[in-house]
């Protein structure tokens, strides 16, 4: 087994968390080595980004490229499955500059842009290289990482610090027994992409559509626009429901239970049923399980965990990419400080960084629990008067800020909002008030040119190269 020279930082994983951390550290002149086990581009769930991602993407230098590639996202529309109740959250109600327009991305292309940017900033990016072992304990001056590349070559690498951005492998956490499932959010997603879709219901303006399914599934559907007639659509449900339905479908003769189950769930929504009529599936059904877990011991003197390696929560509010990228931004200054002047124990600034990271994750987790609680708020029926945000005079505005991604620095400020909605009496009043708020159900109309204007050339090129 050959041995590599010592690097400043090794990053495990080339997704948004790892690529962002590698790019930021490399542009500060640090020797960064990134290992990614797959060959990009590769498919991944999580195509809808929050507006608060925009300034991070701008800082990384990729925002203009993304605008040429992908649909712009002005807000989110929540529907009930019967199509009788809906609330549209337009981000320009509270974000008054151009950053209110986020992105609906094809993750295979988006992640590749970020990985290429890390290399462009100076990181040594090695794809198709699997990390076999990480030793954070035996070297007083750093860590040892053992890898296996596509040619079968094993190698030892040394670094002063390691960033675990290995995604749901949660490499360091799993290796040390620090990973624990969030049993109350034991769910799986099944999804794919469709072409030939006649966009409607806000999709034509770039909106995300989220549809609550009900108590049996304890899940939801999503539809996001990826092009002028292309969508990503899928459903999330608790695993007990999926196991039961899988058995029933196979007993009835199904030869592709994932496809049949996904279509069965879509048919429960009048909106999705109409939308996907006479459309074309353009890639096999994808499945993502092991949905929600937490990992402890997030950092030490020579390591830290970010993105899904730190913990994974249900993606109902499209928070995953922002949580990953923002966490990368927060851990880079403490790493740089540790490299410049090492200290025993936690790097200077790292506890404070993880106070913000953990607070943000807990905040989103609380929002998710409320979404699945049938006795609390349904996000299709929302909005009432109140004084719950220092920059706004309504709880609806607080909801806009939360759904935009305003939860790293300001999660504590929304505590009163949650307490109000979790109280049954207050919630009944909240629901009563929103039913008459017709203005909250008005879609973000007239944004089609903004949503699709810049990406049409890229979409045409993408279609010309597609084998379908």
N, C-alpha and C positions, 0 to 999 in steps of 0.2 A: 504494500500500500504506500503510495507516494504521499509526500507532505507538502502543503502549500505554505507560503510565507505568511507572516502575521499581518492582518488587516486591522483597520480601525474598527469597522462595524461589519458584521454579517447580518443580512436580512433574509429570513426564511419566508418565501412566498412573494409572488409578483402581482397579486391583486391590488385593488386601490390603496389599501393600507400600506403594504410593503413597497409598492412603486412610489408612493408619495414620500414615505420616510427616506427611501434610498435617494430620491431626487433632491430632497432638502439637505440631506447630509453631504451628498456629493458636491452640490453647488457651493458648500462651505469649505470645499477643498479636502474633505475627508476621503480616505481610501475605503470604498464601500463595495462589498461583494454580495450580490443577490442571487439566490437559488430559487428557481421555479421548476416544479416537477413536470409540468406540461409544456407543450409547444403552443404558443399563442399564434393566432387567435383561437379561443375555445369558448364554447357556449357557457352561459352562467345566468342564473335568475337574478332579478333586481335591476330592472331597466329604467325605473323612474327616479330622478334625482330631486333633492330639495333645493329651493332657491339659495339657501345659505351655503351650498356647494360652490356657487358661482365665483365668489371672490377668491376661494382657494384655487379653483381651476385657472382663474385669471393670473394669480400669483405664480402658479406653476408654468404659465406660458402656453396653455393648451386651449383656452376658452374660444379663441377665434377658429381654431381647427374643429372643435366640437360643434360650433355653430354652423359650419359648412357641412357637417356630417349628419346631424341629428335634428329631430323635431324639437321645437322649443315648447316648454310647459308653463302655462300661465296660472294653473290652479288645479284643484281636485274637486270632483263631484261625487258625493256619496248618495247611493240609491238604496231603497229597499227592493227585495226581489220581485215584488209585484209592480214596481215602477210607479207607485202611488205617492211616495214621499222622497224628496231629494233636497240636498243642500249643496250649493256650489260655493267653494272657497276660492275666491280670486285674489291672488297674492298682491296685486297692485293696489288693493284697498289699504294695505299697510306698508308695503315696500315701494317707495316713490321714485326709485331709479330703475335703470334697465336690468338690474340684477334680479328683479322679480320673475323674469323669464328663466326658468331652469331648463332642464333637458329631459327628453325621453330618449334613451340610448339603446342601441344594440350592444349588449354587454361584451360580446366577443370583440367588437371593434373598439369600444370605449376602453376596456382594460388594456388592449394592445397599445392604444395611444399613450396611456399612462406609463406602461412598461418601456416603450420606446423613449419616452421623455426622460425616464430615469437613466437610461443609457446615454442619452444626449447630454445630460447634466454631468456625466462622468462616472456613473456607477458601472461596475463590471457585472453584467447581467448574463447568467448562465441558465438557459432553459433546458428542459428535459434532464434535470439533475435533481435526484431525490435525496433529501436529507434522511440519513439512517439513524443518526444519534447526535445528541447535543449534550455535552458535559459542561455544566455551569459550576461544578463544585471543586474540581481537583486542581485547577490552575489559579493561583492567586493573582496572576496578571491578566486574566481573561477567560476565554471559553475555547473549547475544542468542538468542531463540527465535522462529522463524518458523512461523506456523500457517495452516491453511486450515479454515474452518468449513463446516457443512453447506450454508449459503447461497452458498458460493463466495467468501467474503470472506477475503482474505489480510491478515495483520497481523504486525507485529513487536512483541515483548514483551521487556522488559529485567528482569533480576533480579540480585541479588548472589550468588545460589547456585542451582544446579539439581540436583534429585534425579531421576535416571533410574530410573523404575520402570515402564518401557515393556514389561515382560514379555519374551516370546521375540523381539520385535523387536530387543531389546538395542540401542536406537537409537544411543547414543554409541559403544558398542563396535563395532557394525557399520560405522558411518560412518568410524571411524578405523582399521579393519582389526585390531581387538583381539580379535575373537571367533574361537575355535578349537573344533572339534568334539571330543568325547571319543569316539574311534572305537570303543573297546571296548564302549561302551554305545549303539550305533547302533540305536535301536529306535523303534517307533511303537505307539500305542495306538488301539484301536477300541472304542467303548462306546456305551451308551444307557441308558434307564430303562424298567422294566417294571412294570405294575400287575397286580393279581389274583394276587399271589404269596402262597403259604402259607409264612410264614417258619418256618425250622427251622435246626437245626445251630448255634444260638447267635445267629442273626439276630434271633430273637424277643426276645432280651435286649439287643439293640443292638450286638452284636459286629461288627467287620469280619472278613470271611473272605478269606484270601489262599491261592491254590492254585498250587503250582509245576508247570509243564507238562513240563519235561524238556530234554534237551540239544539236540534238533532246533530247537525254537523259542527256546531260551534265554530263556524268558519266563514269564508268570504270568497268572492270572485273578484278578479281584477281584469280590466281591459285598458291597455295603454296604446296610443298610436305611435308607430315606428316609421311611418311613411304615409303618403297621401292615400294609400289603400292597403296598408299593412298594419297589423296589430299584434301585440303579445297579449295572450289571455290565458288565465289559469285559475285554479281554485286551491284553497287551503282548508283543511278539515282536520279534526282530531283523529289520531291514529286508530282509535277503537272503531270509529265510523268507517274509515277507509278499509280496515281489515274485514269488517262485516260485509261491506259492499263488494269487495274483491271476491269473497267467497260466494256471494249470491250471483255475481256476474259469471264467474267461472262455472258454477253449478248449472247455470242457464245456457252454457255453451260458448261463452265469450273466449275468443282467442287473443284478444288484445285488451285486457281488463283496464289498463291505464287509460287508453283512448276512450273506451266505452264509459268508464266512470267519469272522466272529465266531461264528456259530452252530456252525460246524464245530469251532472250538476249545472252545466250551462243552460240546459233546457228549463231549469226551474226559474230562470230570470227571463221575463218577457223581453227585456231590452237585449240581452245577449242572444237569446233565441232568434230574434229578428235580425240582429247584426250579422251573425255568422251564416245566415241562410245563403246558399250558393257560393260559398267561399272555398278557398283551397288551403289545406294544411301544407306548410312548406318545410317543416322539419319534424322528425319523430318526437313523440311526447317525451318530455323531460320530467324527472322526479327528484325532489329534494326532501330528504327526511332529517331526522335528528335535529329538529328545528330549534329548540330553545334550551340553552344550557348556560351555566356560569362557571368561570374558572377563578380560583383564588390565587393568592400570592402573585399578583400581577407584575411585580417588578422586584429587582434586587440590585446588588451593586454592579452586576455585569450583564443584566438581561432585562427585557420588558416584553409585554404582550400587547398587541393592538389588533383592532378589527375583530373578525370572528374568532381569532385565536384567544382573545380576551374573554369572549362571551358572545352568544348569538341569541337574538330575540326575534319574535315574529315580525315579518317585514310589512305589516299592514299599513304603516305610515311612511313607507319608503325611506326609512331612516338609516339603513345599513351603510350605504356608501358614504354619507356625510359623517356618521359616527366614526367610521374607519379613517377617513381622511383628516377630520378634525383632531382625532386622537394622535395621528401621526405628527401633525403640527405641534401638538402640546408636548410630546415626549422628546422632540428634537433638541430644544434648548438644554434640558437636563443632561442629555447624552453628550452634547458638545462640552458642557461644563465638566462632566466626568472625564472626558478625554483630555481636556486641557489641564485639569487639576484634580486627580482622583482622590476620592474620600472613601473611608470605610463605611459600609452600609449603603443606604439609598443615596443615589446621586442627588446633589443639591437641586431642588425644584421639582424632583419627581413626585414626592408625596402630594404637593399642591396640584400638579398636573393630573394625577389620578383622582384627587378629590373632585375635580371638574368632570373627568371622564366617567367616574362611577355615578356621580350625580346625574349626568345626562342619560346614562343607560337606565338608571332607576326611574327617571322621569318618563322616558318612552315606555318602559315596562308598565308603569302605572296607567298611561294612556291606553295601552293595549288591553289591560285587565278591564278597564271601563268599557272598551269596545265590545268585549265578549260577554259582559254582564248584562243579561236581558232586563234587569231591574234598574239599570242606570241609563246613561245616555246612548242613543243611537246617533251616529254621526250623520245620518240622513235627516235628522230632525234636531237642529241646533240653532242657538242664537238667542240671547236675551240681554236685557239691559243690566249694567252693573259697573263697578269701578274696580276692575281686576287687573289692569295693566297701566303702568305709569304713562305710557304713550298713547293710550286709547281709552274710550269711555264705554266700551261694550265688551261683553264676554265673547261675542263673535270675533272682535278684533283679537282678543287673546287667543282664540282658536286659530286664526290666521297666522299669528306669530308662531304658535306651537307647530303647526303643520308646515311652516316654512323652514323650521330647523332652529328656532330660537330657544335652545334648551341647554346649552353648555354653560353660558354665563348667567342665564336668567331662570333656571329651573325652579329656584326657591320662590320666585315671585308669583308663580302660578299655583302655589299650594292652596290658596283660598278658593281659586277656581275649581280645583278638584274637590275640595271639601264640600263646596256647594252642590256639585253635580252628584256626589256620592250620597248625599242626604236625600232620602225618598221624597220628603215634603217639598224641599227646594227643587228637586228634579221635576216633580209634577207641575210646579209653577213654570219652570223653565220650558217644558214641553208645551204648555198651554200658550205661552207667549210666542213661541216660534211659529206655531201653526198659522198665525195671522201675519207673519212677517214675510209677505210675498217678495220683498226685495232680496231676501236671502236665497231665494230659489231662482233668481235670474242668472243665466249662464254668462260666462265671459265671452259675449258675442263679439264678432267682428275682428277676431285675432288670427284668422286663418292665414293671412299673408305673413304675419309675424311668425307664426308657428312653423310654417312649411317653406317660406320663401327661400332661405339660404341653402336648404339641404336638397332641393330638387335635383340639381345636377349630380350630387353624390348618389341620390336614390336611383337615378337613371343608370349611372355607371354600375351600381350594385346589382341592378336587375339584369344588365347586359352580361355580367359575369356569373350570374346564378345558374346552376345546372337545371333548375326547375323551370 
